[in-house]
Amino acid sequence: MLRTVAERDSYANLVLPGLLRDRGITGRDAALATELTYGSLRGQGTYDAVLGACLDRPPEALDPPVLDVLRLGAHQVLATRIPPHAAVDTTVDLARARIGEGPVTLVNAVMRRLTTRDLAGWIDQIAPAESTDPIARLALRHAHPAWVVRAFLDSLDGDRTQLEAALAADNERPQVTLVARPGRAGLAELEAAGARPARWSRYGAVLTEGDPAGIPAVRERRAGIQDEGSQLVALALAAAPLEGPDRRWLDMCAGPGGKAALLAGLATDRGATLLAVERQPHRARMVENALRGDAGNHRVVVADATQPLPGEDPFDRVLLDAPCTGLGALRRRPEARWRRRPSDIPTLRALQLALLTAALAAVRPGGLVAYVTCSPHLAETSTVVSDALRHRVDVERVDARPLLPGVPELGDGPDVQLWPHRHGTDAMYLALLRRR
C-alpha cells in the first residue's frame, strides 16, 4: 500500500478498501492493516525526522522499500500498543521477506534505537524548544508540515488552543459517513444496515463498523459515502431562499459526483434540473454513475468550467466546489499533507478565482452561487471571494449560517468554516453569494 501511494500518487482511502477485499483481510486483521497504513502515512514527516536521528544518513537516501519498512516499524513502536520487541521482530522479518538479507542488519539496528525513547522523548530531542520555534515543535508533535500549521493558525485567528485541537483532530480516524440520496434511498434503510443518523444532515448516517460496500443501497448507488460537511454545504445552497424561478441548477466541478447526486435528488423533488460539468472524462463518467437511477432529467457534460457554456441559459443555483489543496480532509487522506507544497497555492488560487468569476457570470440576477473548498487555508477561501467581488457591485455575500440549522460554532459569518475538531466534519468552507 505504501509503495502504491508513493509510486502512483494514489490515495490510501480509495485503494485500501479494495486491497483488503482482494486479500480477504477482515475483522481485527483489517483494522490493524488500516491502522498501520494510515498511521505510517499520516506520521511520515515526524517518523522520518526520528529515523534521521537513528541513522548515519538522511532517511531519503535509503532505498524506498527500506524506508517504507522503517516507517511501518516506527509507527508500531511510537504510536501503537504493540510491544516494542514484537515491533522490532516483525519489522526485521518483513525486511528479510520483502527485500532480502541486505538491509536486515540496518533495519534491526535502527529499530532497536527507536525503542530507547517514546514519541514524546524523541520530540524533546529533535524538535526546537517551545520558546524558540513553537510552530516547528507543533509540526513535529502533530505530524503536519510547518506551512500547514501556520495556515491553520491564520485561519483560526491566532488561537493556539484551537490550533492544537485542529491538528490533533486531523490525526484521528474519521467515521464512515453515508448519504441517502433523495428519492432513491431513505435513512431507515441505512439504519437497518447498522448506521445511525448523522448529527445535522437529514440525509446523513454514520456507520460505526462494517464495510459500507456490503450495504445494498451503497452497492446500488442509491446511497453513497460522503462526509457530513460535504452534505451540509450542498444542502445549504439548496435551502437558501430564492426569488423568481428555481428550475436550473449547475454543478461546475462535479467529479466524482457526490454533491451532484445529492443536489440532483433535491432538484428532482422540486421539478428542477441539474447540469453537472466536469473537465476530466473519467471523472465525468463517475458523475454519470452517481446520477444513474435518479428520476430527474439531469445532464453531465465534459467541459472546462472556466469558459462559458455554449447554448446554456443562466442558472438559478450554482455550486462551485473548487479544486483545492484538500487540507480540510487530512483525516481521510493522510498522505495529502506531505504531498502538497506551498508552491501549489498560487496556481490553485488562480484557478479558483477564474472558476468563481465564471460562476458569477453563469448565474442569473437574483440567483445564488455557493463557493466551496475542502480547505481552511485563507488563500483558498475568504480572500478568493473578496478578490472576485472587489469590483462587483452587483454581487452580495449572504449569511450562510442560518442555512446550517443546529450546527454550533459557526463564527461571525457571513461565510462558514467547518472544522474536524469543532464539528467532526472535514474542514469545508462555504461562501454563499447572490447576484443582485
C-alpha positions in Angstrom: 0.0 0.0 0.0 2.8 2.4 0.8 4.5 1.7 -2.5 1.3 2.3 -4.3 0.8 5.7 -2.7 4.4 6.7 -3.4 4.8 5.4 -6.9 1.3 6.1 -8.4 0.2 9.1 -6.4 -2.7 7.0 -5.2 -4.9 8.0 -2.3 -5.0 5.4 0.5 -8.6 5.8 1.3 -9.6 4.9 -2.3 -7.2 2.0 -2.7 -7.0 0.3 0.7 -10.7 -1.0 1.0 -10.4 -2.8 -2.4 -7.0 -4.2 -1.5 -8.4 -5.6 1.8 -11.3 -7.2 0.0 -8.9 -8.7 -2.7 -6.7 -10.2 0.0 -9.6 -11.4 2.1 -8.5 -9.5 5.1 -11.3 -8.8 7.6 -12.1 -8.1 11.2 -9.2 -7.3 13.5 -6.6 -8.0 10.8 -8.3 -5.4 8.6 -8.3 -2.9 11.5 -4.6 -3.5 12.1 -3.7 -3.2 8.4 -5.7 0.0 8.2 -4.0 1.5 11.3 -0.5 0.6 10.1 -1.2 2.1 6.6 -2.9 5.3 7.7 -0.6 5.8 10.7 2.6 5.4 8.7 1.3 7.8 6.0 0.0 10.3 8.5 3.1 10.4 10.6 5.6 10.2 7.8 7.3 13.6 8.3 7.7 13.1 12.1 8.8 9.5 11.7 11.4 10.5 9.1 12.8 13.1 11.5 13.1 10.5 14.2 14.6 7.9 11.9 17.1 10.6 10.8 18.3 10.7 14.4 18.8 6.9 14.3 20.7 6.8 11.0 24.1 7.9 9.8 22.5 9.3 6.6 19.3 11.2 5.6 16.2 8.8 5.5 15.6 9.8 1.9 19.0 8.3 1.0 17.7 4.8 1.8 16.1 2.6 -0.8 12.4 3.4 -0.8 11.2 -0.1 0.3 13.6 0.0 3.2 12.3 3.4 4.3 8.7 2.1 4.0 9.6 -0.8 6.3 11.2 1.5 8.8 8.2 3.9 8.7 5.9 0.9 9.4 8.1 -0.1 12.3 8.4 3.5 13.7 4.6 3.7 13.8 4.3 0.5 15.7 6.9 1.5 18.2 5.9 5.1 18.7 2.2 5.2 18.2 0.6 1.8 18.9 0.3 -0.6 21.9 2.3 -3.3 20.0 5.1 -4.4 22.4 8.5 -3.0 21.2 10.1 -6.4 20.9 7.3 -7.6 18.7 7.5 -4.5 16.5 11.3 -4.9 16.1 10.9 -8.6 15.2 8.1 -8.2 12.7 9.8 -5.3 11.1 13.1 -7.2 10.7 11.1 -10.2 9.4 9.3 -8.0 6.9 12.6 -6.6 5.6 14.0 -10.1 5.1 10.9 -11.4 3.4 10.1 -8.5 1.1 13.6 -7.0 0.4 16.2 -9.6 1.3 19.1 -10.1 3.7 20.9 -6.9 2.6 19.2 -4.3 4.8 18.3 -6.6 7.7 21.3 -5.5 9.9 20.5 -1.9 9.3 16.8 -2.3 10.0 17.4 -4.2 13.2 19.9 -1.6 14.5 17.6 1.3 13.7 14.5 -0.3 15.2 16.4 -1.0 18.4 17.5 2.6 18.6 13.9 3.7 18.1 12.7 1.7 21.2 15.0 3.7 23.5 12.5 6.6 23.8 8.8 7.1 23.4 7.5 9.6 20.8 7.4 12.5 23.4 11.1 11.7 24.3 12.1 11.8 20.6 10.3 15.1 20.1 12.1 16.6 23.0 15.4 15.5 21.5 14.9 16.5 17.8 12.4 19.5 18.0 13.2 23.1 18.7 12.2 24.4 22.2 8.7 25.8 22.5 10.2 29.2 23.2 12.5 29.1 20.1 10.1 27.8 17.4 6.7 26.8 18.6 5.4 26.1 15.0 8.2 23.7 14.2 7.6 21.9 17.5 3.9 21.6 16.9 4.5 20.4 13.4 6.7 17.5 14.6 4.5 16.6 17.5 1.3 16.5 15.4 2.9 15.3 12.1 1.9 18.3 9.9 4.2 20.3 7.7 5.1 23.6 9.3 3.5 25.6 6.5 0.2 23.8 7.1 0.4 24.6 10.8 0.9 28.3 10.0 -2.0 28.3 7.6 -4.3 26.7 10.2 -3.2 29.2 12.8 -4.0 32.1 10.5 -7.5 30.7 9.7 -8.1 30.2 13.5 -7.3 33.9 14.2 -4.1 33.0 16.0 -5.8 30.9 18.7 -3.1 28.4 19.8 -5.6 26.2 21.8 -7.8 25.9 18.8 -4.8 25.1 16.6 -3.6 22.2 18.8 -7.2 20.8 18.8 -7.4 21.1 15.0 -4.0 19.4 14.5 -4.9 16.6 16.9 -8.3 16.0 15.2 -6.6 15.6 11.8 -4.8 12.6 13.3 -8.0 10.8 14.5 -9.6 8.2 12.3 -12.8 9.6 10.9 -16.0 7.6 11.0 -17.6 6.5 7.7 -20.5 8.8 6.9 -23.1 7.8 4.4 -25.7 9.9 2.5 -29.1 8.6 1.5 -29.7 10.1 -2.0 -33.1 11.8 -2.0 -35.8 9.9 -3.9 -33.6 6.8 -4.1 -32.9 5.7 -0.5 -34.1 6.6 3.0 -32.3 6.9 6.3 -34.4 4.0 7.6 -32.7 1.6 5.1 -29.2 2.8 6.3 -30.2 2.5 9.9 -31.4 -1.1 9.3 -27.9 -1.8 7.9 -26.3 -0.7 11.2 -25.8 3.1 10.7 -27.1 5.8 13.0 -28.4 9.2 11.9 -25.8 12.0 11.4 -26.0 15.0 13.7 -27.1 17.7 11.3 -27.7 16.4 7.8 -31.1 15.0 7.4 -29.8 12.6 4.7 -26.7 11.6 6.6 -25.9 8.4 8.6 -22.8 7.2 10.4 -21.5 3.7 10.0 -19.6 2.8 13.1 -18.4 -0.6 11.9 -18.5 -2.9 8.9 -17.8 -2.4 5.2 -20.1 0.1 3.5 -19.8 -1.8 0.3 -21.9 -4.5 2.0 -24.9 -2.3 2.2 -27.3 -2.8 -0.7 -28.2 0.9 -1.1 -24.5 1.8 -1.3 -23.7 -1.0 -3.7 -26.6 0.1 -5.9 -25.5 3.8 -5.7 -28.8 4.8 -4.1 -26.7 5.9 -1.2 -23.0 6.9 -1.1 -20.1 7.6 1.2 -20.0 11.4 1.8 -18.6 13.4 4.7 -21.3 15.3 6.6 -19.6 18.6 5.9 -19.9 18.0 2.1 -23.6 17.2 2.6 -24.1 20.4 4.6 -22.7 22.8 2.1 -24.8 21.3 -0.7 -27.9 21.3 1.4 -27.2 25.0 2.4 -27.2 26.0 -1.3 -30.5 24.1 -1.9 -32.1 25.6 1.2 -31.2 29.2 0.5 -34.2 31.5 -0.2 -34.5 32.4 -3.9 -36.7 34.9 -5.6 -38.0 34.1 -9.1 -37.7 30.8 -10.9 -35.9 27.8 -9.4 -35.6 25.4 -12.3 -32.0 25.3 -13.5 -29.1 24.2 -11.2 -25.4 23.9 -12.1 -22.6 21.9 -10.5 -19.4 23.4 -12.1 -16.8 20.9 -10.9 -18.9 17.9 -10.4 -16.4 15.0 -10.2 -16.5 12.5 -8.7 -20.3 13.1 -8.2 -21.2 13.0 -4.5 -22.5 16.5 -4.2 -24.1 16.3 -7.7 -26.0 13.2 -6.7 -27.4 14.9 -3.6 -28.3 18.1 -5.5 -29.9 16.0 -8.3 -32.2 14.3 -5.8 -33.2 17.6 -4.3 -33.7 19.2 -7.7 -35.9 16.3 -8.9 -38.2 16.8 -5.8 -38.7 20.5 -6.9 -39.1 19.9 -10.6 -35.7 21.4 -11.3 -32.9 20.0 -13.5 -29.1 19.8 -12.8 -26.3 20.3 -15.3 -23.1 18.7 -14.0 -19.9 19.9 -15.6 -16.6 18.0 -15.3 -13.4 18.7 -17.2 -11.9 15.2 -17.0 -13.8 12.5 -19.0 -13.1 9.7 -16.5 -14.5 11.8 -13.6 -17.5 12.8 -15.8 -18.2 9.0 -16.1 -18.1 8.8 -12.3 -20.7 11.6 -12.1 -22.9 9.8 -14.6 -22.7 6.7 -12.4 -23.6 8.6 -9.3 -26.6 10.2 -11.0 -27.8 6.9 -12.6 -31.2 6.0 -11.1 -32.4 9.5 -10.4 -35.8 10.2 -11.9 -34.9 13.7 -13.0 -33.8 14.9 -16.4 -30.3 15.8 -15.4 -27.2 16.0 -17.7 -23.5 15.6 -17.4 -21.2 17.3 -19.9 -17.4 17.3 -20.3 -16.3 20.9 -20.4 -13.9 23.5 -19.0 -16.0 25.3 -16.4 -13.8 28.5 -16.6 -15.3 29.0 -20.1 -18.9 30.0 -20.9 -21.2 27.0 -21.6 -22.4 27.4 -25.1 -26.2 27.4 -25.6 -27.0 27.4 -21.9 -29.3 30.0 -20.3 -28.4 31.5 -16.9 -28.8 29.3 -13.9 -30.8 29.8 -10.7 -28.4 28.0 -8.3 -24.7 27.3 -8.9 -22.4 25.0 -6.9 -18.7 25.6 -7.3 -16.8 23.1 -5.3 -13.4 24.3 -6.5 -10.2 22.3 -6.9 -8.0 23.0 -3.8 -5.2 21.6 -1.7 -7.6 19.3 0.2 -6.1 20.4 3.5 -9.6 20.1 5.0 -9.7 16.3 4.5 -6.3 15.3 6.0 -8.1 12.8 8.3 -9.3 10.8 5.3 -6.3 11.4 3.1 -3.3 11.2 5.4 -0.7 11.3 2.7 -2.0 14.6 1.3 -0.3 16.7 4.0 3.1 15.5 2.7 2.2 15.6 -1.0 1.1 19.2 -1.1 3.5 22.2 -1.2 3.1 25.9 -0.6 4.0 26.4 -4.2 0.7 24.7 -5.1 -1.3 27.6 -3.7 -0.8 30.3 -6.4 -1.8 28.0 -9.3 -4.8 26.7 -7.4 -5.8 30.2 -6.3 -5.7 31.5 -9.9 -8.0 28.6 -11.0 -10.4 29.2 -8.1 -10.7 32.8 -9.0 -11.2 32.0 -12.7 -13.9 29.5 -11.7 -15.7 31.8 -9.3 -15.7 34.6 -11.9 -17.3 32.1 -14.4 -19.8 31.0 -11.8 -21.0 34.6 -11.2 -21.3 35.0 -15.0 -23.4 31.8 -15.2 -26.0 32.7 -12.5 -29.0 34.9 -13.3 -29.7 38.1 -11.4 -31.3 37.1 -8.2 -29.6 33.7 -8.3 -27.2 32.1 -5.9 -23.6 30.8 -6.1 -22.1 28.6 -3.4 -18.3 28.8 -3.4 -17.0 25.7 -1.6 -13.5 24.4 -0.9 -12.3 21.5 1.2 -9.6 23.6 2.8 -9.4 26.2 5.6 -6.4 28.0 4.0 -7.3 31.6 3.8 -5.6 31.9 0.4 -8.2 29.4 -0.9 -11.3 30.6 1.0 -12.4 34.1 2.0 -9.6 36.0 0.2 -10.6 34.4 -3.1 -14.2 35.5 -2.6 -13.0 39.0 -1.7 -10.8 39.3 -4.8 -13.7 38.1 -7.0 -16.1 40.6 -5.5 -13.7 43.6 -5.4 -15.2 45.3 -8.5 -18.6 43.5 -8.4 -21.2 45.9 -7.0 -23.9 43.5 -8.4 -22.9 40.6 -6.0 -23.5 40.4 -2.3 -22.5 37.9 0.4 -25.4 36.0 2.0 -25.2 34.9 5.6 -24.8 31.1 5.3 -25.1 30.3 9.0 -28.9 30.1 9.2 -28.8 27.5 6.4 -26.9 25.1 8.6 -29.5 24.8 11.5 -28.3 23.4 14.7 -24.6 23.4 13.7 -22.6 25.2 16.5 -19.5 27.4 16.5 -20.0 28.9 13.0 -18.3 32.2 13.9 -19.4 35.7 12.9 -20.4 34.9 9.3 -21.4 35.5 6.7 -19.2 32.7 5.4 -18.9 29.3 7.2 -15.8 27.4 8.0 -16.3 23.9 9.4 -13.6 22.1 11.3 -12.9 18.5 12.4 -12.2 19.5 16.0 -15.4 21.6 16.3 -17.9 19.7 14.1 -16.4 16.3 13.4 -16.5 17.0 9.7 -14.0 17.8 7.0 -12.8 21.4 7.1 -15.3 22.6 4.5 -15.6 26.3 3.6 -18.8 27.8 2.3 -19.4 31.3 0.9 -22.9 32.0 -0.4 -23.2 34.8 -3.0 -26.3 36.4 -4.5 -26.2 38.3 -7.8 -28.3 41.4 -7.3 
